[in-house]
Amino acid sequence: MNKIAFIGAGNMNRAIIAGLVNNGFEPSNITVSNPSAPKREALANEYGINQTSSNSQAAEHVDIVVLGVKPHLIATVCQEIAEAIDIEHKCFISVAAGTTMAQIQAALGENKSVIRAMPNTPSQLGLGVTGAFASEQVTDEQRVAADRLMKATGIVKWLAQESDIDHIIAVSGSGPAYFFLFMEAMASEAERLGFTSTEARTLVQQTALGAAQMVVENDISIGQLRENVTSKGGTTQAALNAFTEGGLPELVSGAMQAAIARAKEMAAK
């Protein structure tokens, strides 16, 4: 079994660690590093993993290093590790949005094995989506190990080109927040209609869960599923007409393009 170091104790690394442990990965083979003792100790206590304040110490005796720090810290962290230990046979997986392969390679040194990955937060439930792009230096063995790691948290989509990372950020990376926003709006309106906050949440979450499960269990298109529950001239049709007239499809498109643009801006800094 591979040993893994997680550099950073933020939300994304926490989600991956949770997914791994919840799916049977041995906690003793996981180490997290973070300068904040409370953050790393909280993860260690919750999941039974190892913890340290030293990034290079965390990375020294592992096969895979997951870089889960803020984008502006990636170069510093990579240089720190590369200068302190031998990284020749390690595979680095970056989950930092907007940090390019070239930037990571420059910080680690040439010809190092690097994978850019973009998981999403449902990874902590084993229901995540991770988009991944591998540098040409990544060996077949490393790719298999990385694929196994990421599949412990959900499904993996290997990408043909690095620019597709920005696109998967807009779809699945940021996607959960889109659904949360929509559910939040529905729950707020349900409360205005007289339901308690608990009742509103229950109604909305079960509706969302049921709709998602219908998509999973049916081979027909999402559009056809929508049409199947929309009676001509009925209440659902009235609601959908209001969404369309309000520009919902255009809003969704614009929001996803904004996410892509922001990812590119972050990479250019």
N, C-alpha and C positions, 0 to 999 in steps of 0.2 A: 504494500500500500504506500502511495506517495505521501511525503510529508509536505505540509503547506504552511507558508508564513503569510499572514495578513498584515500589511503595513497600513496602519490607520484603523480607528475604531468607530468610524462613522456609520451612517445608515446603510450604505450599500454593502460594506464588508460585514456588518452585523447580519444583514439579510442572507448573505451567502453562507456565513458560518452557521446560522440557524438552520438553513436548508440542508446543509451537509450533515450536521449532527442529528437533525430530525429524521434524516434518511439513512442513518446507520454508520456514518463515517466516524472513525475512531477519534475522539476528542484529543487524546494524547499526541496525535500526529498533527495537531493544529497549534500554531503559535500566533498570537497577536501582539503587535507593538504599537505603542502610542505614548506620547509625552505626558498625557494626563493619566495619573494613577487611578483615579476614580472610574474613568471610562474603560480602561483596559481590565481593571479588576472586576468591574461589573460584568463584562463579557466572560471573563474567566470563571467567575462564580456561577453565572447562569448556565454556561455550556460545558464546564469542566475542561477548558482548554488551557494551554500555557500562555503566560503573558510576560512581557518585558518592556522596558523603556527604550531599549536599543534596537534600532532598525537592522543594523548589521548582524547583531546577535540573533535576532529572529530569523534572518535569512540564511545564516551560515550553514546549517545542517539540513536544509530542506531541498526539495526538488523543484517546487513551484513557489513563486513569490507573487502574491496578489497586491498590486499597488492601488490602494483605496484612499489616497489622500486628495486634497484639493488640487485642481489642475496647476495652480501656480507653485505648488510645492513638489511636483513630480521630478523636475530636473534636479533639485537639491537632494531629494531623497535617493534618487538613482545614483547620483555621483557619490554620495556618502557610502552607499552599499558597495559600489564598484571599487572604491578606493580602499575599503576595509577588508574585503574578503574576495576569494576566488569565485567568480560568477560564470566561468566558462561553460559549465554544463547545466546551468539553471534556466528555467523558463519563466519569464516575467509576464504576468497578465495585468494589464492596466484597465481599470474600470473608470478612469477619469474622463469625463466628457470633454471634448474639445482639445485633447492633447494628442498630437499626431504621432505616428510611428517614427517619423524622422526625428522628432523632438526627444522621444524616449531613447532611441538608438544613439543619438548624440550624447545623451547624459550617461548611458551605460557603457558606451564604447562600441565600435563597429562590430558587425557580424554577431550580434547577440540574439538569442531567441526571444522574440516578443510577440505577444498576442494582445490586440486591442479588443476589449469586450465591453458590451453594454447590457448588463442585466437590469431587471426592474425589481421593485420591492416585493411583489408577490413571491419572489424566490424564497422568502422565509417560510412560506407555506408549501414549498415544492411545486408551486403553480406559476413559476416565473418564465420569462422569455429572455434569452441572452443572444444577442448578435455578436459574432466573433470574426475577426480577421487576423490571419497569422502571417508573420514575416517569413521570407523564404528560408531563413535559418532554422525555423522550428522543425524538429525532426518528426517523423511519423509517430515515434513513441511518445514524444512530448504532446503532440496533437491529440493522441488517444487519451493520455492522462488528463489533459485540459478538458477534453470533451466529457470525460467521465465526471470530472469535478463539477462542470457546469450543469450537466444533466441531473445531478443530484438535487438541483434546485428548480428544475422545469425542463423546457425544451430549448434546444440550441439551434440557431440558424447561422451556419458558416457563410460568410460573405465573400464574393468574388473580388471585390475591390474595396479599398479603405474608405472611399467616400460614402459607401453604403452605410457606414457606422452612423453618420449624421441622419440618414433616412430612418434607420431603425430606432434612433433616439426619439424621433418625432412620432413614431407609431407605437412601439411597445415600451420604450424607456420612460417617456413622459406620460404614456397612455393611461396608466392607472389614475393619475390625477384628473384626467379629463372625465373619467367615469365618476370619480368622487365628487367633482364639481356638479355634474348633472344630478347625481343622487342627492347631494346637498340641497340643490334647488327644488327637487321634488319633495324632499322631506320638509323643507321650509313651507312650501305651499300646502302640504298636508296638514301641518300645524295650524296654518291660517284657516283651514277648512274645519278645524275643531278637534283633530286628533291630538293626543298627548305626544310629547317628543319621543317617548319610548314606542308608542304605537306607530308613529310616522316612520321611525327608523326601521322597525320590524317589517312594515309593509313594503318600504322601498328596497331594503336589502334582500328580502325574499323574492321580490319581483325581479330584481337584477340577477340574482342567483339563478332563478328559474329560466329567465331569458337566455343567459349565458349557456346554461346546460342544454337548452333546446338547440342552440347553435352547434354545440359539441356533438350532440347525438343525432343530428340530421345532416344528410349529405346535400340537401337542397341549399340554394343560395340564401344569404342573409336577407336579401331583398324579397325573395319568395316567402320567407318566414314572416316578414313584415306584412306582405300582402295577405297572407293566410289569416292574420288576426285583425284585418281591417275590412269591416263591412262597409259597402258603399253607402254613403249618407249617414253613417253611424257616428258614435261618439269618438271612436279612435280616429276615424277619418277627419273629423273636425279638429282634433288635437294636432294631427300630423300636418294638416293644411296650415295651421297657425305656425308650426315650426318652419315649414317651407317658406311661407310668406315673410317670416322673420329673418330669413337668410341663414338658417342653421347649416346647410351644406357648405355655404361659402365661409361661414365662421369657422367651421372645423378645418377646412382647407387652409384658411389664413392662419389659424393657430398652429397647425403642423408646419407650415412654411416658416413661421416665426421661430419655432424651435430649431429648425434646420439652420436658419440664418444666425441664431445665437450660438449654435455649436461651431459654426464656421468663424464667427467673431472671436470666440474663446480660443480657437486654434491659432488664430492670427496674432495673438498677443505674445 
